[in-house]
Amino acid sequence: MIKIIDRDRTAFIVKWVASVIQIFGYAGTAFGWTPWNLYFFLVGVLGWLFVGVLWNDKAVMMIHFVALGSMLAGMASQ
């Protein structure tokens, strides 16, 4: 069977990229880079949600799905 993606390698890359992007979100919040901080957080949360799917880790998926919903609701109310 041909492997379409290497899940472990993909998860490794996505989790580190998403983590760095979320750190930019924290920095953006600290320095008042609104709305860029939200965009960084949004990308980071989506990355970690994808990692949760790759790992089939329901806890990781749940926390990032809830975070995504909260962020989108907050952004829509502005």
C-alpha positions as a LaTeX table, in Angstrom:
\begin{tabular}{lrrr}
\hline
Residue & $x$ (\AA) & $y$ (\AA) & $z$ (\AA) \\
\hline
Met1 & 0.00 & 0.00 & 0.00 \\
Ile2 & 1.33 & 3.44 & $-0.93$ \\
Lys3 & 1.54 & 5.90 & 1.91 \\
Ile4 & $-0.04$ & 9.23 & 0.93 \\
Ile5 & 1.39 & 11.18 & 3.86 \\
Asp6 & 3.76 & 10.32 & 6.64 \\
Arg7 & 1.51 & 11.18 & 9.60 \\
Asp8 & 4.29 & 11.33 & 12.18 \\
Arg9 & 6.45 & 13.67 & 10.11 \\
Thr10 & 3.49 & 15.83 & 9.12 \\
Ala11 & 2.31 & 16.07 & 12.75 \\
Phe12 & 5.85 & 16.95 & 13.88 \\
Ile13 & 6.15 & 19.78 & 11.35 \\
Val14 & 2.63 & 21.14 & 11.85 \\
Lys15 & 2.82 & 21.13 & 15.66 \\
Trp16 & 6.07 & 23.10 & 15.66 \\
Val17 & 4.92 & 25.58 & 13.04 \\
Ala18 & 1.59 & 26.03 & 14.85 \\
Ser19 & 3.38 & 26.49 & 18.17 \\
Val20 & 5.68 & 29.19 & 16.78 \\
Ile21 & 2.70 & 30.95 & 15.20 \\
Gln22 & 0.83 & 30.85 & 18.52 \\
Ile23 & 3.87 & 32.38 & 20.22 \\
Phe24 & 3.57 & 35.24 & 17.72 \\
Gly25 & $-0.06$ & 35.52 & 18.84 \\
Tyr26 & 1.03 & 35.85 & 22.48 \\
Ala27 & 3.63 & 38.45 & 21.51 \\
Gly28 & 1.03 & 40.28 & 19.45 \\
Thr29 & $-1.26$ & 40.42 & 22.46 \\
Ala30 & 1.55 & 41.69 & 24.68 \\
Phe31 & 2.49 & 44.45 & 22.24 \\
Gly32 & $-1.05$ & 45.39 & 21.21 \\
Trp33 & $-0.82$ & 44.15 & 17.62 \\
Thr34 & $-4.58$ & 43.91 & 17.23 \\
Pro35 & $-6.02$ & 42.24 & 15.12 \\
Trp36 & $-2.84$ & 40.41 & 14.01 \\
Asn37 & $-2.62$ & 38.59 & 17.34 \\
Leu38 & $-6.01$ & 37.00 & 16.65 \\
Tyr39 & $-4.98$ & 35.88 & 13.18 \\
Phe40 & $-1.83$ & 34.28 & 14.56 \\
Phe41 & $-3.86$ & 32.50 & 17.25 \\
Leu42 & $-6.41$ & 31.37 & 14.67 \\
Val43 & $-3.74$ & 29.77 & 12.47 \\
Gly44 & $-2.03$ & 28.18 & 15.47 \\
Val45 & $-5.28$ & 26.73 & 16.79 \\
Leu46 & $-6.18$ & 25.33 & 13.37 \\
Gly47 & $-2.72$ & 23.77 & 13.13 \\
Trp48 & $-3.07$ & 22.07 & 16.50 \\
Leu49 & $-6.59$ & 20.92 & 15.64 \\
Phe50 & $-5.14$ & 19.28 & 12.54 \\
Val51 & $-2.44$ & 17.61 & 14.66 \\
Gly52 & $-5.15$ & 16.27 & 16.97 \\
Val53 & $-6.88$ & 14.76 & 13.95 \\
Leu54 & $-3.62$ & 13.19 & 12.71 \\
Trp55 & $-2.97$ & 11.72 & 16.16 \\
Asn56 & $-6.63$ & 10.77 & 16.65 \\
Asp57 & $-6.30$ & 12.49 & 20.03 \\
Lys58 & $-9.76$ & 13.53 & 21.15 \\
Ala59 & $-8.50$ & 15.72 & 24.02 \\
Val60 & $-6.27$ & 17.76 & 21.69 \\
Met61 & $-9.09$ & 18.04 & 19.15 \\
Met62 & $-11.64$ & 19.09 & 21.78 \\
Ile63 & $-9.59$ & 21.84 & 23.39 \\
His64 & $-8.64$ & 23.35 & 20.05 \\
Phe65 & $-12.15$ & 23.00 & 18.61 \\
Val66 & $-13.54$ & 24.84 & 21.66 \\
Ala67 & $-10.79$ & 27.48 & 21.36 \\
Leu68 & $-11.57$ & 27.90 & 17.66 \\
Gly69 & $-15.29$ & 28.34 & 18.36 \\
Ser70 & $-14.59$ & 30.86 & 21.13 \\
Met71 & $-12.23$ & 32.83 & 18.93 \\
Leu72 & $-14.64$ & 32.92 & 16.00 \\
Ala73 & $-17.54$ & 33.96 & 18.25 \\
Gly74 & $-15.41$ & 36.71 & 19.77 \\
Met75 & $-14.21$ & 37.91 & 16.39 \\
Ala76 & $-17.77$ & 37.94 & 15.01 \\
Ser77 & $-19.01$ & 40.04 & 17.92 \\
Gln78 & $-16.52$ & 42.84 & 17.30 \\
\hline
\end{tabular}
